[in-house]
């Protein structure tokens, strides 16, 4: 890695620590995973800025703080089965897979999924199972999940995904329309009921139905 990128990575990790990202395993994973592999070459120099960057198909790679915040709130451990809705660049998937037993990730844009799969192979990450499909439907064949993370903003509560949570499981999802306020919201399943907690305002691309073969 270029010297300047190494320095910026160190500075980013210190920034995360100063903003209440305290999970030591998560911080180590974020230090180990090369974010520059997940961004377009034109943005390589910005890999370790705390900024969202375009990745094609009108999608973005989330800013590192949001990745860290959502992951920390999920409280993932290495015995858990996790579902990610919205593979995107694959960066969040790589982080999550390093902390859980098995990650299942869904992407509706085939070009993004193929690119992410190639990076997973390059990094020798073998506990990720990918699926080209409609993330709004979840992954019923693999349910239930201990944890579910949605990396796009749902207009309303995603009932399908809640139903695929184990009892005691946690779902984190940004909720809100594209041009309105969005909030990261955490749901915890308690039998047939769900406890919810609004965590922080954000700005995500919308969660959409259907699949896209070329974008």
DOKOL-747020 format. One record per residue (C-alpha): residue number from 1; x, y, z. Coordinates in pm, 1 decimal. Layout:
<nodes>
<node NUM <X Y Z>>
...
</nodes>
This chain:
<nodes>
<node 1 <0.0 0.0 0.0>>
<node 2 <122.6 349.6 -76.5>>
<node 3 <266.2 535.6 221.3>>
<node 4 <1.8 808.8 197.7>>
<node 5 <-278.9 551.0 204.7>>
<node 6 <-126.6 378.2 507.3>>
<node 7 <-116.2 709.5 691.9>>
<node 8 <-474.2 792.8 596.8>>
<node 9 <-587.7 449.9 715.6>>
<node 10 <-424.6 507.2 1055.4>>
<node 11 <-589.7 849.3 1074.9>>
<node 12 <-927.2 697.9 984.2>>
<node 13 <-902.5 436.3 1258.2>>
<node 14 <-818.3 709.4 1509.4>>
<node 15 <-1116.3 909.0 1383.9>>
<node 16 <-1345.0 610.0 1438.0>>
<node 17 <-1211.7 561.7 1791.6>>
<node 18 <-1276.4 927.5 1869.0>>
<node 19 <-1636.4 887.4 1750.2>>
<node 20 <-1728.0 604.7 1988.8>>
<node 21 <-1634.4 307.4 1773.1>>
<node 22 <-1488.2 99.4 2055.3>>
<node 23 <-1524.8 -263.0 1942.3>>
<node 24 <-1160.6 -373.5 1919.0>>
<node 25 <-1227.6 -668.0 1685.8>>
<node 26 <-1418.7 -440.1 1451.2>>
<node 27 <-1143.9 -177.7 1452.9>>
<node 28 <-883.1 -442.7 1371.6>>
<node 29 <-1092.2 -577.5 1085.3>>
<node 30 <-1139.6 -227.9 944.5>>
<node 31 <-764.6 -178.5 968.8>>
<node 32 <-696.8 -510.3 795.1>>
<node 33 <-950.0 -489.2 509.6>>
<node 34 <-810.8 -281.8 217.2>>
<node 35 <-1092.8 -38.9 136.7>>
<node 36 <-902.3 80.7 -171.3>>
<node 37 <-986.6 -250.7 -343.1>>
<node 38 <-1358.4 -173.2 -318.9>>
<node 39 <-1352.9 175.0 -474.5>>
<node 40 <-1313.1 280.4 -835.2>>
<node 41 <-951.1 346.1 -929.8>>
<node 42 <-1038.1 713.2 -986.7>>
<node 43 <-1118.4 744.2 -614.2>>
<node 44 <-830.2 535.0 -476.6>>
<node 45 <-666.5 836.6 -312.8>>
<node 46 <-990.3 896.8 -119.3>>
<node 47 <-1019.9 537.0 5.5>>
<node 48 <-961.2 627.9 370.5>>
<node 49 <-1152.9 951.1 385.5>>
<node 50 <-1470.4 929.2 590.2>>
<node 51 <-1681.8 973.8 279.8>>
<node 52 <-1926.1 780.2 64.6>>
<node 53 <-1793.6 722.8 -287.6>>
<node 54 <-1964.0 621.2 -615.2>>
<node 55 <-1918.3 259.8 -725.5>>
<node 56 <-2130.0 251.0 -1041.4>>
<node 57 <-2492.2 150.3 -1103.5>>
<node 58 <-2590.9 473.1 -922.2>>
<node 59 <-2478.4 315.1 -593.9>>
<node 60 <-2220.1 417.4 -335.3>>
<node 61 <-1979.6 263.0 -88.6>>
<node 62 <-2085.0 391.3 252.7>>
<node 63 <-1861.2 617.2 456.6>>
<node 64 <-1642.8 416.0 697.8>>
<node 65 <-1805.0 560.4 1009.3>>
<node 66 <-2149.5 440.5 898.8>>
<node 67 <-2007.9 95.5 818.5>>
<node 68 <-1846.1 82.4 1162.1>>
<node 69 <-2150.0 220.0 1344.1>>
<node 70 <-2399.6 -21.2 1190.6>>
<node 71 <-2166.9 -317.2 1240.1>>
<node 72 <-2098.4 -228.9 1602.3>>
<node 73 <-2470.5 -190.5 1672.7>>
<node 74 <-2538.8 -539.4 1534.3>>
<node 75 <-2302.1 -691.1 1795.5>>
<node 76 <-2187.2 -970.4 1566.5>>
<node 77 <-1992.8 -1270.7 1694.0>>
<node 78 <-1822.5 -1565.3 1526.3>>
<node 79 <-2104.3 -1811.9 1596.4>>
<node 80 <-2368.7 -1617.7 1404.2>>
<node 81 <-2535.2 -1644.6 1066.4>>
<node 82 <-2583.5 -1300.3 911.1>>
<node 83 <-2782.7 -1170.2 614.2>>
<node 84 <-2677.3 -855.5 429.7>>
<node 85 <-2922.2 -691.5 190.6>>
<node 86 <-2729.4 -487.6 -65.0>>
<node 87 <-2381.5 -624.1 -139.2>>
<node 88 <-2283.8 -312.1 -331.6>>
<node 89 <-1905.7 -278.8 -345.9>>
<node 90 <-1863.4 -573.7 -110.2>>
<node 91 <-1682.1 -368.8 154.3>>
<node 92 <-1946.5 -404.5 424.8>>
<node 93 <-1972.9 -775.2 342.6>>
<node 94 <-1598.5 -823.1 384.8>>
<node 95 <-1608.3 -647.1 722.7>>
<node 96 <-1909.5 -845.2 843.3>>
<node 97 <-1779.5 -1181.2 719.7>>
<node 98 <-1462.0 -1128.2 920.0>>
<node 99 <-1670.6 -1112.2 1238.5>>
<node 100 <-1940.0 -1377.9 1186.9>>
<node 101 <-1954.1 -1749.9 1113.4>>
<node 102 <-2137.2 -1721.8 782.3>>
<node 103 <-2254.0 -1426.2 574.8>>
<node 104 <-2526.8 -1440.8 312.7>>
<node 105 <-2541.6 -1131.2 93.4>>
<node 106 <-2793.3 -1028.3 -175.8>>
<node 107 <-2738.2 -779.9 -458.5>>
<node 108 <-2987.2 -673.3 -728.6>>
<node 109 <-2722.8 -527.3 -965.5>>
<node 110 <-2539.0 -815.4 -1134.6>>
<node 111 <-2228.4 -612.8 -1237.9>>
<node 112 <-2175.0 -499.8 -877.9>>
<node 113 <-2216.6 -853.9 -748.5>>
<node 114 <-1964.7 -997.3 -994.8>>
<node 115 <-1709.9 -731.4 -902.1>>
<node 116 <-1759.4 -793.4 -530.3>>
<node 117 <-1726.6 -1170.2 -575.8>>
<node 118 <-1391.5 -1121.3 -749.1>>
<node 119 <-1263.9 -911.2 -458.2>>
<node 120 <-1379.2 -1169.5 -201.7>>
<node 121 <-1181.9 -1433.2 -393.1>>
<node 122 <-875.2 -1208.4 -410.8>>
<node 123 <-890.5 -1156.7 -32.4>>
<node 124 <-948.1 -1529.2 32.4>>
<node 125 <-1277.9 -1466.2 211.0>>
<node 126 <-1460.2 -1797.6 188.1>>
<node 127 <-1748.0 -1767.1 437.2>>
<node 128 <-1958.8 -1544.2 210.6>>
<node 129 <-2245.9 -1683.2 4.0>>
<node 130 <-2377.2 -1442.4 -259.2>>
<node 131 <-2712.3 -1424.0 -433.1>>
<node 132 <-2828.2 -1220.6 -732.4>>
<node 133 <-3182.3 -1129.8 -642.8>>
<node 134 <-3437.3 -897.8 -485.9>>
<node 135 <-3315.8 -812.3 -137.1>>
<node 136 <-3655.6 -686.9 -29.3>>
<node 137 <-3767.6 -1050.8 -26.4>>
<node 138 <-3479.2 -1156.4 194.5>>
<node 139 <-3345.0 -1511.9 164.0>>
<node 140 <-3618.3 -1740.1 291.1>>
<node 141 <-3434.8 -2063.0 204.9>>
<node 142 <-3151.9 -1968.9 442.2>>
<node 143 <-3363.8 -1812.6 718.8>>
<node 144 <-3370.4 -1762.4 1008.2>>
<node 145 <-3073.5 -1532.3 1066.7>>
<node 146 <-2912.7 -1414.4 1388.8>>
<node 147 <-2847.5 -1071.9 1238.3>>
<node 148 <-2967.9 -882.7 932.4>>
<node 149 <-2816.8 -563.2 792.8>>
<node 150 <-2975.7 -358.1 515.3>>
<node 151 <-2743.9 -117.3 334.7>>
<node 152 <-3011.6 84.3 153.2>>
<node 153 <-3301.9 290.6 283.7>>
<node 154 <-3640.9 120.4 308.5>>
<node 155 <-3945.3 344.6 271.0>>
<node 156 <-4117.8 153.8 549.8>>
<node 157 <-4065.4 -133.1 790.3>>
<node 158 <-3944.1 -438.8 590.5>>
<node 159 <-4180.6 -706.6 723.8>>
<node 160 <-4029.8 -984.9 509.7>>
<node 161 <-3690.5 -932.5 666.2>>
<node 162 <-3821.1 -911.2 1021.5>>
<node 163 <-3993.4 -1245.5 974.1>>
<node 164 <-3658.5 -1400.8 877.5>>
<node 165 <-3494.7 -1305.4 1208.2>>
<node 166 <-3436.0 -1560.2 1482.0>>
<node 167 <-3601.4 -1494.3 1815.9>>
<node 168 <-3363.3 -1256.9 1991.4>>
<node 169 <-3210.8 -1155.5 1658.9>>
<node 170 <-3134.0 -801.8 1545.9>>
<node 171 <-3209.1 -615.8 1222.4>>
<node 172 <-3050.6 -282.0 1135.6>>
<node 173 <-3196.9 -82.5 847.7>>
<node 174 <-3210.8 281.9 738.8>>
<node 175 <-3577.3 384.8 708.8>>
<node 176 <-3708.0 683.6 516.4>>
<node 177 <-3776.3 802.5 164.4>>
<node 178 <-3498.0 929.6 -63.5>>
<node 179 <-3581.8 1299.8 -31.5>>
<node 180 <-3692.3 1286.4 330.9>>
<node 181 <-3525.6 1220.2 664.6>>
<node 182 <-3378.7 872.6 698.1>>
<node 183 <-3281.3 708.7 1026.4>>
<node 184 <-3081.8 398.3 1103.2>>
<node 185 <-3326.1 187.1 1301.5>>
<node 186 <-3253.8 -123.8 1506.7>>
<node 187 <-3517.2 -393.3 1556.8>>
<node 188 <-3484.9 -679.3 1804.9>>
<node 189 <-3716.5 -977.8 1778.3>>
<node 190 <-3893.7 -1082.8 2097.8>>
<node 191 <-4109.4 -1378.6 1998.6>>
<node 192 <-4383.3 -1238.9 1775.1>>
<node 193 <-4304.4 -881.6 1877.5>>
<node 194 <-4026.2 -641.8 1785.8>>
<node 195 <-3857.5 -372.8 1988.2>>
<node 196 <-3733.5 -78.4 1782.6>>
<node 197 <-3474.8 190.1 1846.9>>
<node 198 <-3404.6 491.1 1624.5>>
<node 199 <-3027.8 541.8 1622.4>>
<node 200 <-2912.3 825.1 1395.2>>
<node 201 <-2997.4 1026.0 1081.5>>
<node 202 <-2833.4 913.7 755.8>>
<node 203 <-2854.5 944.2 378.6>>
<node 204 <-2868.1 616.2 184.6>>
<node 205 <-2967.0 516.4 -167.0>>
<node 206 <-3319.6 367.8 -171.1>>
<node 207 <-3395.7 -1.3 -123.8>>
<node 208 <-3562.0 -110.0 -446.5>>
<node 209 <-3731.8 -427.2 -565.8>>
<node 210 <-3645.0 -630.4 -873.8>>
<node 211 <-3310.5 -716.6 -1033.2>>
<node 212 <-3082.5 -539.8 -1281.3>>
<node 213 <-2868.9 -749.2 -1520.1>>
<node 214 <-2679.3 -458.3 -1675.5>>
<node 215 <-2623.5 -121.2 -1509.1>>
</nodes>
